[in-house]
Amino acid sequence: MELYKRGLILYDTGDFLDDYAVEPVLRNDWSFVFLVEVGAGGLQRLRMLPVRLHYARVQLAKGEEFVEICQRMKSLCAAFGTPVLQTPEGLEVMCRLSV
C-alpha cells in the first residue's frame, strides 16, 4: 500500500478467491479486505482486515497467522514509507488526502 501524490495505490490485490497452489514466498494465501473511507474532504482512512484464502473461500485470519499477515504487510508498506498502525481488527493507514 502506498500513498502517492493525492492518491492511494493498492498493489497486488487481485485473485481474492482463487484455486491456485500456494506459493510459500509470495504467500498468495494471505490477503486483506480493504475498506477505504472517504469523507467530504476526500480520502480519510484505509482499514485492512487480514484474511486467509483457502480453496474457493476466505476466512478472517486469527491468532499467529493474523500477526504474521499484519507483520508482512507492515514490512511491505515500510518500503514505500507508508506508516501503518496495527489495530485489533488488523491494520490502518490514516490518509487524509483531498480528492
GUPA-641542 format. One record per residue: residue number from 1; x, y, z of N, C-alpha, C in turn; residue in one letter. Coordinates in Angstrom, 3 decimals. Last residue first. Example, Ala and Ser with C-alpha at 12.3 -4.5 7.8 and 13.67 -1.06 7.14 Angstrom:
REM GUPA-641542
{seq: 2 n.px: 12.850 n.py: -2.250 n.pz: 7.080 ca.px: 13.670 ca.py: -1.060 ca.pz: 7.140 c.px: 12.900 c.py: 0.030 c.pz: 7.870 type: S}
{seq: 1 n.px: 13.190 n.py: -5.690 n.pz: 7.800 ca.px: 12.300 ca.py: -4.500 ca.pz: 7.800 c.px: 13.200 c.py: -3.300 c.pz: 7.800 type: A}
REM end
This chain:
REM GUPA-641542
{seq: 99 n.px: -9.345 n.py: 14.642 n.pz: -2.440 ca.px: -9.570 ca.py: 14.040 ca.pz: -3.757 c.px: -10.000 c.py: 15.114 c.pz: -4.729 type: V}
{seq: 98 n.px: -6.945 n.py: 15.000 n.pz: 0.040 ca.px: -8.046 ca.py: 15.618 ca.pz: -0.690 c.px: -8.143 c.py: 15.003 c.pz: -2.065 type: S}
{seq: 97 n.px: -6.209 n.py: 12.627 n.pz: 2.490 ca.px: -5.831 ca.py: 13.224 ca.pz: 1.218 c.px: -7.061 c.py: 13.844 c.pz: 0.578 type: L}
{seq: 96 n.px: -6.077 n.py: 11.055 n.pz: 4.891 ca.px: -6.408 ca.py: 12.480 ca.pz: 4.885 c.px: -5.905 c.py: 13.196 c.pz: 3.637 type: R}
{seq: 95 n.px: -5.073 n.py: 8.518 n.pz: 5.875 ca.px: -4.713 ca.py: 9.094 ca.pz: 4.586 c.px: -4.893 c.py: 10.606 c.pz: 4.561 type: C}
{seq: 94 n.px: -3.930 n.py: 6.214 n.pz: 8.082 ca.px: -4.641 ca.py: 7.488 ca.pz: 8.038 c.px: -4.160 c.py: 8.217 c.pz: 6.781 type: M}
{seq: 93 n.px: -4.327 n.py: 2.842 n.pz: 7.952 ca.px: -3.499 ca.py: 3.935 ca.pz: 7.446 c.px: -4.372 c.py: 5.176 c.pz: 7.402 type: V}
{seq: 92 n.px: -4.319 n.py: -0.168 n.pz: 9.818 ca.px: -4.977 ca.py: 1.078 ca.pz: 9.454 c.px: -3.947 c.py: 2.095 c.pz: 8.977 type: E}
{seq: 91 n.px: -5.022 n.py: -3.687 n.pz: 10.290 ca.px: -4.128 ca.py: -2.553 ca.pz: 10.069 c.px: -4.927 c.py: -1.334 c.pz: 9.615 type: L}
{seq: 90 n.px: -6.935 n.py: -5.370 n.pz: 12.551 ca.px: -5.931 ca.py: -5.569 ca.pz: 11.505 c.px: -4.996 c.py: -4.385 c.pz: 11.421 type: G}
{seq: 89 n.px: -8.513 n.py: -5.154 n.pz: 14.799 ca.px: -9.113 ca.py: -5.706 ca.pz: 13.578 c.px: -8.095 c.py: -6.043 c.pz: 12.505 type: E}
{seq: 88 n.px: -6.881 n.py: -3.933 n.pz: 16.716 ca.px: -7.406 ca.py: -5.276 ca.pz: 16.993 c.px: -8.033 c.py: -5.953 c.pz: 15.770 type: P}
{seq: 87 n.px: -4.240 n.py: -2.485 n.pz: 14.661 ca.px: -5.433 ca.py: -2.376 ca.pz: 15.489 c.px: -5.917 c.py: -3.789 c.pz: 15.823 type: T}
{seq: 86 n.px: -1.239 n.py: -0.895 n.pz: 13.740 ca.px: -1.948 ca.py: -2.151 ca.pz: 13.989 c.px: -3.085 c.py: -1.897 c.pz: 14.954 type: Q}
{seq: 85 n.px: -0.639 n.py: 1.465 n.pz: 11.218 ca.px: -0.946 ca.py: 1.257 ca.pz: 12.627 c.px: -1.665 c.py: -0.072 c.pz: 12.776 type: L}
{seq: 84 n.px: 1.868 n.py: 2.480 n.pz: 9.011 ca.px: 0.741 ca.py: 1.588 ca.pz: 9.239 c.px: 0.592 c.py: 1.359 c.pz: 10.738 type: V}
{seq: 83 n.px: 3.218 n.py: 4.781 n.pz: 6.741 ca.px: 3.032 ca.py: 4.414 ca.pz: 8.150 c.px: 1.747 c.py: 3.613 c.pz: 8.349 type: P}
{seq: 82 n.px: 5.137 n.py: 4.175 n.pz: 3.971 ca.px: 3.747 ca.py: 4.302 ca.pz: 4.394 c.px: 3.598 c.py: 3.861 c.pz: 5.848 type: T}
{seq: 81 n.px: 7.491 n.py: 3.852 n.pz: 2.611 ca.px: 7.413 ca.py: 4.927 ca.pz: 3.585 c.px: 5.997 c.py: 5.176 c.pz: 4.088 type: G}
{seq: 80 n.px: 7.645 n.py: 1.642 n.pz: 1.106 ca.px: 7.127 ca.py: 2.833 ca.pz: 0.430 c.px: 7.034 c.py: 4.025 c.pz: 1.374 type: F}
{seq: 79 n.px: 8.502 n.py: -0.191 n.pz: 2.944 ca.px: 9.352 ca.py: 0.015 ca.pz: 1.772 c.px: 8.920 c.py: 1.250 c.pz: 0.975 type: A}
{seq: 78 n.px: 6.344 n.py: -0.336 n.pz: 4.633 ca.px: 7.515 ca.py: 0.431 ca.pz: 5.075 c.px: 8.446 c.py: 0.721 c.pz: 3.910 type: A}
{seq: 77 n.px: 4.689 n.py: -2.148 n.pz: 3.351 ca.px: 4.326 ca.py: -0.726 ca.pz: 3.346 c.px: 5.518 c.py: 0.148 c.pz: 3.735 type: C}
{seq: 76 n.px: 6.017 n.py: -4.544 n.pz: 3.968 ca.px: 5.862 ca.py: -4.136 ca.pz: 2.567 c.px: 5.530 c.py: -2.651 c.pz: 2.465 type: L}
{seq: 75 n.px: 5.748 n.py: -4.526 n.pz: 6.779 ca.px: 7.071 ca.py: -4.526 ca.pz: 6.165 c.px: 7.000 c.py: -4.057 c.pz: 4.710 type: S}
{seq: 74 n.px: 2.990 n.py: -4.707 n.pz: 7.043 ca.px: 3.692 ca.py: -3.549 ca.pz: 7.600 c.px: 5.077 c.py: -3.422 c.pz: 6.976 type: K}
{seq: 73 n.px: 2.567 n.py: -7.226 n.pz: 5.864 ca.px: 2.056 ca.py: -6.019 ca.pz: 5.213 c.px: 2.743 c.py: -4.766 c.pz: 5.749 type: M}
{seq: 72 n.px: 3.825 n.py: -8.875 n.pz: 7.776 ca.px: 4.288 ca.py: -8.863 ca.pz: 6.385 c.px: 3.823 c.py: -7.594 c.pz: 5.675 type: R}
{seq: 71 n.px: 2.300 n.py: -8.363 n.pz: 10.044 ca.px: 3.727 ca.py: -8.032 ca.pz: 10.036 c.px: 4.256 c.py: -7.950 c.pz: 8.610 type: Q}
{seq: 70 n.px: -0.205 n.py: -9.427 n.pz: 9.247 ca.px: -0.061 ca.py: -7.990 ca.pz: 9.533 c.px: 1.401 c.py: -7.560 c.pz: 9.486 type: C}
{seq: 69 n.px: 0.467 n.py: -12.121 n.pz: 9.025 ca.px: -0.043 ca.py: -11.407 ca.pz: 7.851 c.px: 0.121 c.py: -9.899 c.pz: 8.056 type: I}
{seq: 68 n.px: 1.254 n.py: -12.685 n.pz: 11.693 ca.px: 2.205 ca.py: -12.833 ca.pz: 10.590 c.px: 1.761 c.py: -12.072 c.pz: 9.345 type: E}
{seq: 67 n.px: -1.161 n.py: -12.239 n.pz: 13.130 ca.px: 0.045 ca.py: -11.469 ca.pz: 13.436 c.px: 1.021 c.py: -11.514 c.pz: 12.266 type: V}
{seq: 66 n.px: -2.816 n.py: -14.196 n.pz: 11.955 ca.px: -3.206 ca.py: -12.784 ca.pz: 11.960 c.px: -1.976 c.py: -11.905 c.pz: 12.145 type: F}
{seq: 65 n.px: -1.387 n.py: -16.483 n.pz: 12.732 ca.px: -1.489 ca.py: -16.151 ca.pz: 11.317 c.px: -1.904 c.py: -14.684 c.pz: 11.132 type: E}
{seq: 64 n.px: -1.786 n.py: -16.542 n.pz: 15.477 ca.px: -0.442 ca.py: -16.295 ca.pz: 14.951 c.px: -0.474 c.py: -15.907 c.pz: 13.473 type: E}
{seq: 63 n.px: -5.192 n.py: -15.496 n.pz: 15.462 ca.px: -4.015 ca.py: -15.979 ca.pz: 16.167 c.px: -2.704 c.py: -15.585 c.pz: 15.521 type: G}
{seq: 62 n.px: -6.747 n.py: -15.385 n.pz: 12.185 ca.px: -6.773 ca.py: -15.384 ca.pz: 13.646 c.px: -5.425 c.py: -15.833 c.pz: 14.190 type: K}
{seq: 61 n.px: -8.354 n.py: -13.939 n.pz: 9.328 ca.px: -7.185 ca.py: -14.554 ca.pz: 9.962 c.px: -7.291 c.py: -14.412 c.pz: 11.479 type: A}
{seq: 60 n.px: -11.475 n.py: -14.722 n.pz: 7.956 ca.px: -10.668 ca.py: -13.761 ca.pz: 8.699 c.px: -9.531 c.py: -14.500 c.pz: 9.386 type: L}
{seq: 59 n.px: -11.451 n.py: -16.646 n.pz: 4.938 ca.px: -11.769 ca.py: -16.534 ca.pz: 6.361 c.px: -10.909 c.py: -15.449 c.pz: 6.984 type: Q}
{seq: 58 n.px: -12.805 n.py: -17.670 n.pz: 1.826 ca.px: -11.970 ca.py: -16.715 ca.pz: 2.553 c.px: -12.424 c.py: -16.681 c.pz: 4.006 type: V}
{seq: 57 n.px: -12.669 n.py: -20.094 n.pz: -0.864 ca.px: -13.293 ca.py: -19.462 ca.pz: 0.299 c.px: -12.278 c.py: -18.600 c.pz: 1.034 type: R}
{seq: 56 n.px: -11.354 n.py: -21.601 n.pz: -2.871 ca.px: -12.675 ca.py: -21.031 ca.pz: -3.156 c.px: -13.398 c.py: -20.473 c.pz: -1.929 type: A}
{seq: 55 n.px: -9.101 n.py: -22.803 n.pz: -0.665 ca.px: -9.679 ca.py: -23.125 ca.pz: -1.960 c.px: -11.120 c.py: -22.609 c.pz: -2.030 type: Y}
{seq: 54 n.px: -8.453 n.py: -19.860 n.pz: 1.287 ca.px: -8.465 ca.py: -21.315 ca.pz: 1.116 c.px: -9.076 c.py: -21.590 c.pz: -0.250 type: H}
{seq: 53 n.px: -6.824 n.py: -17.130 n.pz: 2.610 ca.px: -7.523 ca.py: -17.666 ca.pz: 1.451 c.px: -7.353 c.py: -19.178 c.pz: 1.412 type: L}
{seq: 52 n.px: -7.281 n.py: -15.201 n.pz: 5.398 ca.px: -6.595 ca.py: -16.405 ca.pz: 4.917 c.px: -7.438 c.py: -16.955 c.pz: 3.784 type: R}
{seq: 51 n.px: -6.961 n.py: -11.685 n.pz: 6.024 ca.px: -7.722 ca.py: -12.896 ca.pz: 5.741 c.px: -6.795 c.py: -13.998 c.pz: 5.248 type: V}
{seq: 50 n.px: -7.018 n.py: -8.631 n.pz: 7.854 ca.px: -6.271 ca.py: -9.776 ca.pz: 7.317 c.px: -7.150 c.py: -11.017 c.pz: 7.164 type: P}
{seq: 49 n.px: -8.305 n.py: -5.653 n.pz: 6.848 ca.px: -8.639 ca.py: -6.788 ca.pz: 7.693 c.px: -7.953 c.py: -8.025 c.pz: 7.124 type: L}
{seq: 48 n.px: -7.463 n.py: -2.362 n.pz: 6.832 ca.px: -7.129 ca.py: -3.630 ca.pz: 6.196 c.px: -7.375 c.py: -4.761 c.pz: 7.185 type: M}
{seq: 47 n.px: -8.617 n.py: 0.881 n.pz: 6.059 ca.px: -8.559 ca.py: -0.212 ca.pz: 7.040 c.px: -8.328 c.py: -1.506 c.pz: 6.284 type: R}
{seq: 46 n.px: -7.693 n.py: 4.093 n.pz: 5.375 ca.px: -7.748 ca.py: 2.747 ca.pz: 4.807 c.px: -7.647 c.py: 1.767 c.pz: 5.966 type: L}
{seq: 45 n.px: -9.181 n.py: 7.345 n.pz: 5.349 ca.px: -8.537 ca.py: 6.233 ca.pz: 6.050 c.px: -8.694 c.py: 4.949 c.pz: 5.251 type: R}
{seq: 44 n.px: -9.874 n.py: 9.545 n.pz: 3.584 ca.px: -9.627 ca.py: 9.709 ca.pz: 5.011 c.px: -8.776 c.py: 8.589 c.pz: 5.618 type: Q}
{seq: 43 n.px: -10.187 n.py: 11.391 n.pz: 0.651 ca.px: -9.708 ca.py: 10.141 ca.pz: 1.230 c.px: -9.314 c.py: 10.353 c.pz: 2.683 type: L}
{seq: 42 n.px: -12.358 n.py: 14.220 n.pz: 1.132 ca.px: -11.627 ca.py: 13.271 ca.pz: 0.306 c.px: -11.267 c.py: 12.005 c.pz: 1.061 type: G}
{seq: 41 n.px: -13.936 n.py: 15.768 n.pz: 2.730 ca.px: -12.629 ca.py: 16.300 ca.pz: 2.362 c.px: -11.805 c.py: 15.367 c.pz: 1.511 type: G}
{seq: 40 n.px: -16.125 n.py: 14.141 n.pz: 3.212 ca.px: -16.330 ca.py: 15.370 ca.pz: 2.443 c.px: -15.003 c.py: 15.949 c.pz: 1.956 type: A}
{seq: 39 n.px: -14.484 n.py: 10.905 n.pz: 2.999 ca.px: -15.377 ca.py: 11.895 ca.pz: 3.590 c.px: -15.503 c.py: 13.098 c.pz: 2.684 type: G}
{seq: 38 n.px: -13.948 n.py: 7.477 n.pz: 2.689 ca.px: -13.879 ca.py: 8.767 ca.pz: 2.028 c.px: -14.906 c.py: 9.686 c.pz: 2.683 type: V}
{seq: 37 n.px: -12.187 n.py: 4.587 n.pz: 3.392 ca.px: -13.147 ca.py: 5.562 ca.pz: 3.902 c.px: -12.891 c.py: 6.917 c.pz: 3.265 type: E}
{seq: 36 n.px: -11.889 n.py: 1.351 n.pz: 2.290 ca.px: -11.435 ca.py: 2.709 ca.pz: 2.049 c.px: -12.537 c.py: 3.666 c.pz: 2.507 type: V}
{seq: 35 n.px: -10.916 n.py: -1.660 n.pz: 3.234 ca.px: -12.038 ca.py: -0.755 ca.pz: 3.455 c.px: -11.525 c.py: 0.672 c.pz: 3.364 type: L}
{seq: 34 n.px: -9.996 n.py: -4.748 n.pz: 2.052 ca.px: -9.601 ca.py: -3.337 ca.pz: 2.088 c.px: -10.846 c.py: -2.468 c.pz: 2.197 type: F}
{seq: 33 n.px: -9.114 n.py: -7.694 n.pz: 3.405 ca.px: -10.300 ca.py: -6.969 ca.pz: 2.961 c.px: -9.917 c.py: -5.511 c.pz: 3.134 type: V}
{seq: 32 n.px: -6.084 n.py: -9.288 n.pz: 2.350 ca.px: -6.827 ca.py: -8.371 ca.pz: 3.207 c.px: -8.152 c.py: -8.017 c.pz: 2.566 type: F}
{seq: 31 n.px: -4.168 n.py: -12.351 n.pz: 2.433 ca.px: -4.623 ca.py: -11.118 ca.pz: 1.805 c.px: -5.334 c.py: -10.256 c.pz: 2.838 type: S}
{seq: 30 n.px: -2.510 n.py: -15.336 n.pz: 1.673 ca.px: -2.724 ca.py: -14.263 ca.pz: 2.645 c.px: -3.174 c.py: -13.019 c.pz: 1.904 type: W}
{seq: 29 n.px: -1.854 n.py: -17.000 n.pz: -0.322 ca.px: -2.971 ca.py: -17.432 ca.pz: 0.519 c.px: -3.235 c.py: -16.434 c.pz: 1.649 type: D}
{seq: 28 n.px: 0.422 n.py: -16.176 n.pz: -1.529 ca.px: -0.826 ca.py: -15.842 ca.pz: -2.205 c.px: -2.057 c.py: -16.375 c.pz: -1.467 type: N}
{seq: 27 n.px: 3.158 n.py: -15.926 n.pz: -0.720 ca.px: 2.057 ca.py: -16.061 ca.pz: 0.244 c.px: 0.747 c.py: -15.595 c.pz: -0.375 type: R}
{seq: 26 n.px: 5.615 n.py: -15.873 n.pz: -1.990 ca.px: 4.625 ca.py: -14.849 ca.pz: -2.320 c.px: 3.490 c.py: -14.801 c.pz: -1.297 type: L}
{seq: 25 n.px: 6.733 n.py: -18.202 n.pz: -0.831 ca.px: 7.411 ca.py: -16.905 ca.pz: -0.712 c.px: 6.421 c.py: -15.769 c.pz: -0.947 type: V}
{seq: 24 n.px: 4.905 n.py: -20.352 n.pz: -1.336 ca.px: 5.353 ca.py: -20.051 ca.pz: 0.022 c.px: 6.077 c.py: -18.715 c.pz: 0.201 type: P}
{seq: 23 n.px: 2.036 n.py: -20.362 n.pz: -3.105 ca.px: 3.450 ca.py: -20.040 ca.pz: -3.316 c.px: 3.996 c.py: -19.585 c.pz: -1.968 type: E}
{seq: 22 n.px: -0.461 n.py: -22.743 n.pz: -3.377 ca.px: 0.122 ca.py: -21.717 ca.pz: -2.519 c.px: 1.606 c.py: -21.590 c.pz: -2.817 type: V}
{seq: 21 n.px: -2.195 n.py: -23.073 n.pz: -6.457 ca.px: -1.318 ca.py: -23.665 ca.pz: -5.450 c.px: -0.695 c.py: -22.523 c.pz: -4.654 type: A}
{seq: 20 n.px: -5.416 n.py: -21.502 n.pz: -6.900 ca.px: -4.010 ca.py: -21.705 ca.pz: -7.219 c.px: -3.291 c.py: -22.447 c.pz: -6.103 type: Y}
{seq: 19 n.px: -7.970 n.py: -20.676 n.pz: -6.864 ca.px: -7.764 ca.py: -22.115 ca.pz: -6.744 c.px: -6.324 c.py: -22.468 c.pz: -7.098 type: D}
{seq: 18 n.px: -9.356 n.py: -17.813 n.pz: -5.126 ca.px: -8.586 ca.py: -18.497 ca.pz: -6.157 c.px: -8.515 c.py: -19.985 c.pz: -5.887 type: D}
{seq: 17 n.px: -10.487 n.py: -14.676 n.pz: -4.442 ca.px: -10.874 ca.py: -16.091 ca.pz: -4.394 c.px: -10.100 c.py: -16.791 c.pz: -5.486 type: L}
{seq: 16 n.px: -8.780 n.py: -12.569 n.pz: -5.147 ca.px: -9.235 ca.py: -12.728 ca.pz: -3.760 c.px: -9.739 c.py: -14.143 c.pz: -3.517 type: F}
{seq: 15 n.px: -7.240 n.py: -11.628 n.pz: -7.382 ca.px: -7.379 ca.py: -13.056 ca.pz: -7.054 c.px: -7.771 c.py: -13.290 c.pz: -5.598 type: D}
{seq: 14 n.px: -5.439 n.py: -8.559 n.pz: -6.502 ca.px: -6.359 ca.py: -9.409 ca.pz: -7.267 c.px: -6.427 c.py: -10.823 c.pz: -6.724 type: G}
{seq: 13 n.px: -3.631 n.py: -6.825 n.pz: -5.433 ca.px: -4.810 ca.py: -7.146 ca.pz: -4.618 c.px: -5.806 c.py: -8.044 c.pz: -5.353 type: T}
{seq: 12 n.px: -1.093 n.py: -5.488 n.pz: -6.037 ca.px: -1.261 ca.py: -6.945 ca.pz: -6.000 c.px: -2.452 c.py: -7.375 c.pz: -5.143 type: D}
{seq: 11 n.px: -1.301 n.py: -2.388 n.pz: -4.242 ca.px: -0.615 ca.py: -3.286 ca.pz: -5.165 c.px: -1.048 c.py: -4.737 c.pz: -4.954 type: Y}
{seq: 10 n.px: -3.018 n.py: 0.427 n.pz: -4.138 ca.px: -3.062 ca.py: -0.895 ca.pz: -3.514 c.px: -2.487 c.py: -1.875 c.pz: -4.529 type: L}
{seq: 9 n.px: -2.461 n.py: 3.769 n.pz: -3.666 ca.px: -2.167 ca.py: 2.646 ca.pz: -4.555 c.px: -2.177 c.py: 1.365 c.pz: -3.732 type: I}
{seq: 8 n.px: -4.056 n.py: 6.819 n.pz: -3.575 ca.px: -3.788 ca.py: 5.615 ca.pz: -2.806 c.px: -3.565 c.py: 4.487 c.pz: -3.801 type: L}
{seq: 7 n.px: -3.214 n.py: 10.296 n.pz: -4.141 ca.px: -3.924 ca.py: 9.044 ca.pz: -4.304 c.px: -3.432 c.py: 7.931 c.pz: -3.410 type: G}
{seq: 6 n.px: -1.769 n.py: 12.539 n.pz: -4.574 ca.px: -3.080 ca.py: 12.707 ca.pz: -3.959 c.px: -3.899 c.py: 11.428 c.pz: -4.018 type: R}
{seq: 5 n.px: 1.217 n.py: 10.993 n.pz: -4.155 ca.px: 0.657 ca.py: 12.288 ca.pz: -4.532 c.px: -0.676 c.py: 12.460 c.pz: -3.824 type: K}
{seq: 4 n.px: 0.460 n.py: 8.038 n.pz: -2.668 ca.px: 1.228 ca.py: 8.632 ca.pz: -3.746 c.px: 0.515 c.py: 9.878 c.pz: -4.245 type: Y}
{seq: 3 n.px: 0.810 n.py: 5.631 n.pz: -0.326 ca.px: 0.198 ca.py: 6.939 ca.pz: -0.514 c.px: 1.055 c.py: 7.654 c.pz: -1.535 type: L}
{seq: 2 n.px: 0.551 n.py: 2.159 n.pz: -0.851 ca.px: 1.369 ca.py: 3.366 ca.pz: -0.961 c.px: 0.472 c.py: 4.594 c.pz: -1.088 type: E}
{seq: 1 n.px: 0.844 n.py: -1.161 n.pz: 0.000 ca.px: 0.000 ca.py: 0.000 ca.pz: 0.000 c.px: 0.891 c.py: 1.226 c.pz: 0.000 type: M}
REM end
